[in-house]
Amino acid sequence: MKFNVKAFGFSIENANFLARASNLVYDDFNDPKFTSEIESWGFKKSNISFFDSRGTQAFLVVDQEKIIIAFRGTEPDQLKDWVTDAKVRKTAGPYGDVHRGFANALSYVWSDIENVIDEVRDNRQTIWLTGHSLGAALATLATGAIQTNEEQIRVSGLYTFGSPRVGSHRFAKLFNQDNTHVYRFVNNSDIVTRVPLSQTYSHVGSLMYFNNDGELIPDKDLTWWNMFWDRMRGGLDSFLRLNPVDGITDHSMDKYEENIKNASR
């Protein structure tokens, strides 16, 4: 697959690449097919790093031009444990208060990831982060950690898929001021993008919305009213198909990857 390291605005080519990475990270890291696919992207086997600690998983790949970090997500029925009860409480983050559960999950692997970045970034490679579901939240917090590090490394792009809200209104405001290349994909009625339900949480980045027909609508062309009625239509279609879990099926990373592939054609 192709990747454009010079695309510091939105790139459907890079979205396609990072969507594949966000889906692949769900696979078994020990499966030879996993490594083979990454090698088919042009990365050497020796340049793949894996992170797995206390339920938080990610991989990092590097070549002479770029570093890509992908975080694994979780299933919607498991994610509910992250956005209910005590875990909705916030803790101090790089730009403001963030979801404590998400911050804790990142902390299990972050020092190891930082060490690898310091070790392999020998050519001022651009850095790109991605993830789906919980993985999207972790990629967002990791972006904040990199951007506010004393080494002043800049993240070239953050592409998230089906991300929950990560932090406070202040966090989102300051994050967006410091990160202009952040693209948050939402597939129609994806229920995970609406949690935590607390009004004290906000989303970050530019919204890239897939409507009920799978068409990609950028933030600048999207109105709240259009999105509301499109989601209503999706819910009605789901009901008529006797499939009342439209918001959960829309969260599937397979669906995100399929829609992005179609948009890139």
HUPENOR-V878081 format. One record per backbone hydrogen bond with DSSP energy under -0.5 kcal/mol. CO is the residue of the C=O (numbers start at 1). NH is the residue of the N-H. E is the energy in kcal/mol with one decimal. If there is no record, write none. Layout:
BEGIN
co:CO nh:NH e:E
co:CO nh:NH e:E
END
This chain:
BEGIN
co:3 nh:5 e:-0.8
co:4 nh:7 e:-1.4
co:6 nh:8 e:-1.5
co:11 nh:15 e:-2.3
co:12 nh:16 e:-2.1
co:13 nh:17 e:-1.8
co:14 nh:18 e:-3.0
co:15 nh:19 e:-2.2
co:16 nh:20 e:-1.7
co:17 nh:21 e:-1.9
co:18 nh:22 e:-2.4
co:19 nh:23 e:-1.4
co:20 nh:24 e:-2.9
co:21 nh:25 e:-1.9
co:23 nh:26 e:-1.5
co:24 nh:27 e:-2.3
co:28 nh:31 e:-1.6
co:31 nh:34 e:-1.4
co:31 nh:35 e:-1.2
co:32 nh:36 e:-2.5
co:33 nh:37 e:-2.1
co:34 nh:38 e:-1.7
co:35 nh:39 e:-2.4
co:36 nh:40 e:-1.7
co:37 nh:41 e:-0.7
co:38 nh:41 e:-0.9
co:38 nh:43 e:-1.4
co:39 nh:42 e:-1.7
co:44 nh:47 e:-1.6
co:45 nh:48 e:-1.3
co:47 nh:62 e:-1.3
co:49 nh:60 e:-2.5
co:51 nh:58 e:-2.1
co:53 nh:56 e:-2.0
co:55 nh:57 e:-0.5
co:56 nh:53 e:-2.3
co:57 nh:72 e:-2.6
co:58 nh:51 e:-2.6
co:59 nh:70 e:-2.5
co:60 nh:49 e:-2.9
co:61 nh:68 e:-2.5
co:65 nh:126 e:-2.3
co:66 nh:63 e:-2.1
co:67 nh:128 e:-2.7
co:68 nh:61 e:-2.3
co:69 nh:130 e:-2.0
co:70 nh:59 e:-2.2
co:71 nh:132 e:-0.8
co:75 nh:78 e:-1.1
co:75 nh:79 e:-2.6
co:76 nh:80 e:-1.4
co:78 nh:81 e:-1.3
co:79 nh:82 e:-1.8
co:79 nh:83 e:-0.9
co:84 nh:87 e:-1.1
co:85 nh:88 e:-1.4
co:86 nh:89 e:-1.8
co:87 nh:101 e:-1.3
co:89 nh:100 e:-2.9
co:91 nh:98 e:-3.2
co:96 nh:93 e:-1.4
co:97 nh:168 e:-2.8
co:98 nh:91 e:-2.6
co:99 nh:103 e:-2.4
co:100 nh:104 e:-2.7
co:101 nh:105 e:-2.1
co:102 nh:106 e:-2.2
co:103 nh:107 e:-1.9
co:104 nh:108 e:-0.9
co:105 nh:108 e:-0.7
co:106 nh:109 e:-1.7
co:106 nh:110 e:-1.9
co:107 nh:111 e:-0.5
co:109 nh:113 e:-2.1
co:110 nh:114 e:-2.9
co:111 nh:115 e:-2.0
co:112 nh:116 e:-1.9
co:113 nh:117 e:-2.6
co:114 nh:118 e:-2.5
co:115 nh:119 e:-1.7
co:116 nh:120 e:-2.8
co:117 nh:121 e:-2.2
co:120 nh:122 e:-2.2
co:126 nh:67 e:-2.7
co:127 nh:156 e:-2.2
co:127 nh:157 e:-1.1
co:128 nh:69 e:-2.4
co:129 nh:159 e:-2.1
co:130 nh:71 e:-1.9
co:131 nh:161 e:-2.1
co:132 nh:135 e:-2.0
co:133 nh:136 e:-0.8
co:133 nh:137 e:-1.5
co:134 nh:138 e:-2.3
co:135 nh:139 e:-2.3
co:136 nh:140 e:-2.0
co:137 nh:141 e:-2.2
co:138 nh:142 e:-2.5
co:139 nh:143 e:-2.1
co:140 nh:144 e:-2.0
co:141 nh:145 e:-2.2
co:142 nh:146 e:-2.3
co:143 nh:147 e:-2.7
co:144 nh:148 e:-1.7
co:146 nh:149 e:-1.1
co:146 nh:153 e:-0.5
co:149 nh:152 e:-2.2
co:157 nh:129 e:-2.2
co:158 nh:160 e:-0.5
co:158 nh:183 e:-2.9
co:159 nh:131 e:-1.0
co:160 nh:185 e:-3.0
co:161 nh:133 e:-2.2
co:166 nh:99 e:-2.8
co:167 nh:202 e:-2.7
co:168 nh:172 e:-2.5
co:169 nh:173 e:-2.5
co:170 nh:174 e:-2.5
co:171 nh:175 e:-2.7
co:172 nh:176 e:-2.4
co:173 nh:177 e:-1.7
co:174 nh:178 e:-1.4
co:175 nh:179 e:-1.3
co:181 nh:158 e:-2.3
co:182 nh:206 e:-2.8
co:183 nh:160 e:-2.5
co:183 nh:185 e:-0.7
co:184 nh:208 e:-2.6
co:185 nh:162 e:-2.3
co:186 nh:188 e:-0.9
co:186 nh:210 e:-2.9
co:187 nh:190 e:-2.2
co:190 nh:193 e:-0.7
co:191 nh:194 e:-1.6
co:192 nh:195 e:-1.5
co:195 nh:165 e:-3.4
co:198 nh:201 e:-1.4
co:200 nh:169 e:-0.5
co:202 nh:166 e:-0.8
co:202 nh:167 e:-1.0
co:206 nh:184 e:-2.8
co:207 nh:209 e:-0.5
co:207 nh:219 e:-1.1
co:208 nh:186 e:-2.2
co:209 nh:211 e:-0.6
co:209 nh:217 e:-3.3
co:210 nh:188 e:-2.6
co:211 nh:214 e:-2.3
co:215 nh:211 e:-2.4
co:216 nh:218 e:-0.5
co:217 nh:209 e:-2.4
co:218 nh:221 e:-1.5
co:219 nh:222 e:-1.5
co:223 nh:227 e:-2.2
co:224 nh:228 e:-2.5
co:225 nh:229 e:-2.3
co:226 nh:230 e:-2.1
co:227 nh:231 e:-2.3
co:228 nh:232 e:-2.1
co:229 nh:233 e:-2.3
co:230 nh:234 e:-2.3
co:231 nh:235 e:-2.4
co:232 nh:236 e:-2.2
co:233 nh:237 e:-2.7
co:234 nh:238 e:-2.2
co:235 nh:239 e:-2.2
co:236 nh:240 e:-2.7
co:237 nh:241 e:-1.4
co:238 nh:243 e:-3.3
co:239 nh:242 e:-1.9
co:245 nh:248 e:-1.0
co:245 nh:249 e:-2.5
co:246 nh:250 e:-2.2
co:247 nh:191 e:-2.5
co:248 nh:251 e:-1.3
co:249 nh:252 e:-1.3
co:252 nh:256 e:-1.7
co:253 nh:257 e:-2.7
co:254 nh:258 e:-2.4
co:255 nh:259 e:-2.5
co:256 nh:260 e:-2.3
co:257 nh:261 e:-2.3
co:258 nh:262 e:-2.2
co:259 nh:263 e:-2.2
co:260 nh:264 e:-1.5
co:262 nh:265 e:-1.0
END
